[in-house]
Amino acid sequence: MRFTRSLWKMNERREWTARRIANAKRAVQRDHDSVPLFPDMVKHKTVDDRIMEIEKDDFDYKLRMRAYQAAKWREARKAYFALPPRTRQGMKKFWDKSPVPAEAHYLMSVIREHLQTGFSPWSWLRYNHQLRLVGAGKLERKHLNTTFNQHQYGQYPWMKLGSGKHKKKLCSPTTN
């Protein structure tokens, strides 16, 4: 299955540029000037202390974000493996071909949509393939198969239910 590797690189440190040092120096001076009578209340005594604390906070934030992402992927995998084998196979194919970003919360939303609405990954894959054929000029738009059940939930404004026994009717985005 596709997934995005963590964006939080743990070994990346920001350089100590002249601009960064000057900013830290101004911040330390501002702290000293804010409490001139109580020097022990100053948070950072030196420029090095301030920069090192910022880097430590940055590292801690990256650790928390990596742990959060890992927990979300574990939750998504648990929900994925709880699906029946046939659905799981379709979900994997759908996920590998899907245009959505390969992140855990997107996978969870696809799984939840399947569980709540009966969304079929197979019909969605067939519809996407037909859309590609329409784009390539190999299939007329009127021959699109719109039998996947998403049309019922109003997510696709170019589709609406026609008359008769739940006959699907394709219409343009401008007409209702």
matplotlib code that plots the C-alpha trace (Angstrom):
import matplotlib.pyplot as plt

x = [0.0, 1.1, 2.1, 4.0, 7.1, 7.4, 8.1, 9.7, 13.5, 15.0, 18.6, 18.0, 19.3, 19.0, 22.2, 23.5, 23.5, 24.5, 20.8, 19.6, 22.3, 21.4, 17.7, 18.5, 20.7, 17.9, 15.4, 17.8, 18.4, 14.7, 14.2, 17.0, 15.4, 11.9, 13.0, 16.1, 15.6, 15.2, 17.9, 17.2, 13.7, 15.3, 14.5, 17.6, 20.9, 22.9, 22.2, 23.4, 20.8, 18.0, 19.0, 19.5, 16.1, 14.4, 16.2, 15.2, 11.5, 11.7, 13.1, 10.4, 7.7, 9.0, 9.0, 5.4, 4.3, 6.1, 4.4, 1.1, 1.5, 2.6, -0.4, -2.7, -1.1, -1.6, -5.2, -5.7, -4.0, -6.1, -9.3, -8.0, -7.2, -10.7, -12.3, -13.3, -10.6, -12.4, -13.1, -9.5, -8.2, -10.4, -9.5, -5.8, -6.2, -8.3, -5.7, -2.8, -4.5, -6.2, -5.2, -5.6, -2.4, -1.0, -1.6, -3.3, -6.3, -7.2, -7.1, -9.2, -11.8, -12.0, -12.5, -15.1, -16.9, -17.1, -18.3, -20.9, -22.3, -21.3, -18.9, -17.5, -13.9, -14.4, -17.1, -15.0, -12.0, -14.2, -15.6, -12.2, -11.0, -14.0, -13.2, -9.7, -11.1, -13.5, -10.5, -8.5, -11.5, -12.0, -15.4, -18.3, -19.4, -23.0, -21.7, -20.2, -21.2, -22.4, -23.7, -21.4, -23.3, -21.7, -24.3, -26.8, -24.8, -24.5, -20.7, -20.8, -22.9, -22.7, -24.8, -28.4, -31.0, -33.3, -36.9, -37.9, -36.5, -33.4, -32.1, -29.0, -28.9, -25.7, -26.1, -23.8, -22.6, -24.7, -28.1, -30.2]
y = [0.0, 3.5, 5.7, 8.9, 8.7, 11.0, 14.5, 15.0, 14.3, 13.8, 14.5, 17.8, 20.8, 24.3, 26.2, 28.8, 31.6, 35.2, 36.2, 33.5, 34.5, 38.2, 37.4, 35.3, 38.1, 40.6, 38.3, 37.7, 41.4, 42.0, 39.5, 41.2, 44.6, 43.5, 42.6, 44.7, 44.5, 40.7, 39.1, 35.7, 35.8, 35.9, 32.8, 32.7, 33.9, 33.6, 33.3, 29.7, 28.8, 30.3, 28.6, 25.3, 25.5, 26.3, 23.3, 21.0, 22.2, 21.6, 18.0, 17.3, 18.5, 16.3, 13.3, 14.0, 14.3, 11.1, 9.3, 10.7, 9.7, 6.2, 5.8, 7.0, 4.4, 1.7, 2.6, 2.7, -0.7, -2.2, -1.0, -2.2, -5.7, -5.9, -5.7, -8.9, -10.3, -9.4, -5.8, -5.5, -6.5, -3.9, -1.3, -1.9, -1.6, 1.6, 3.0, 2.3, 4.0, 6.8, 10.4, 11.3, 11.9, 8.7, 9.6, 7.6, 9.9, 9.7, 5.9, 6.0, 8.2, 5.8, 2.9, 4.7, 5.7, 2.1, 1.0, 3.7, 4.0, 0.7, 2.5, -0.1, 0.4, -1.8, 0.4, 3.5, 2.0, 1.1, 4.6, 6.2, 4.0, 5.1, 8.8, 8.3, 6.7, 9.7, 12.1, 10.2, 10.3, 6.5, 6.6, 9.0, 10.6, 9.4, 5.8, 6.3, 3.6, 5.6, 2.6, 3.1, 4.2, 7.6, 9.5, 9.0, 11.2, 14.3, 14.3, 14.3, 17.3, 16.3, 13.2, 12.9, 10.2, 9.9, 8.8, 5.2, 2.3, 4.2, 4.7, 6.9, 9.8, 11.8, 15.5, 18.4, 20.5, 23.4, 21.7, 20.2]
z = [0.0, -0.7, 2.3, 2.8, 4.8, 7.8, 6.9, 10.3, 9.8, 13.2, 12.3, 10.5, 12.5, 11.4, 10.7, 13.1, 10.6, 11.5, 11.1, 13.5, 16.1, 15.7, 16.3, 19.3, 20.7, 20.3, 22.0, 24.9, 25.3, 25.2, 28.0, 30.1, 29.4, 30.4, 34.0, 34.8, 38.6, 38.6, 36.5, 37.9, 36.2, 32.8, 30.8, 28.7, 30.0, 26.7, 23.0, 23.1, 25.7, 23.6, 20.4, 22.1, 23.8, 20.5, 18.9, 21.8, 21.5, 17.8, 18.3, 20.9, 18.5, 15.7, 18.1, 19.1, 15.4, 14.4, 17.2, 16.2, 12.6, 13.6, 15.9, 13.0, 10.6, 13.2, 13.6, 9.8, 9.3, 12.1, 10.4, 7.0, 8.2, 9.9, 6.4, 4.6, 2.3, -1.0, 0.2, 1.4, -2.0, -3.7, -1.1, -1.7, -5.5, -5.0, -2.6, -4.8, -7.8, -5.8, -6.4, -2.7, -0.6, 0.9, 4.5, 7.2, 7.8, 4.1, 4.2, 7.4, 5.6, 2.7, 5.1, 7.1, 4.0, 2.9, 6.3, 6.6, 3.1, 1.4, -0.9, -3.3, -4.3, -7.4, -8.9, -8.1, -9.9, -12.9, -13.0, -12.8, -15.7, -17.7, -16.9, -18.3, -21.4, -21.8, -21.4, -24.0, -26.4, -26.5, -24.8, -25.0, -21.8, -22.2, -21.9, -18.5, -15.9, -12.9, -10.9, -8.0, -5.0, -4.3, -6.3, -3.5, -1.1, -3.2, -3.4, -7.2, -8.4, -12.1, -11.3, -10.2, -9.9, -12.9, -13.0, -12.9, -10.9, -9.5, -13.0, -12.9, -15.2, -16.1, -16.4, -16.8, -13.7, -14.9, -15.2, -12.5]

ax = plt.figure().add_subplot(projection="3d")
ax.plot(x, y, z, "-o")
ax.set_aspect("equal")
plt.show()
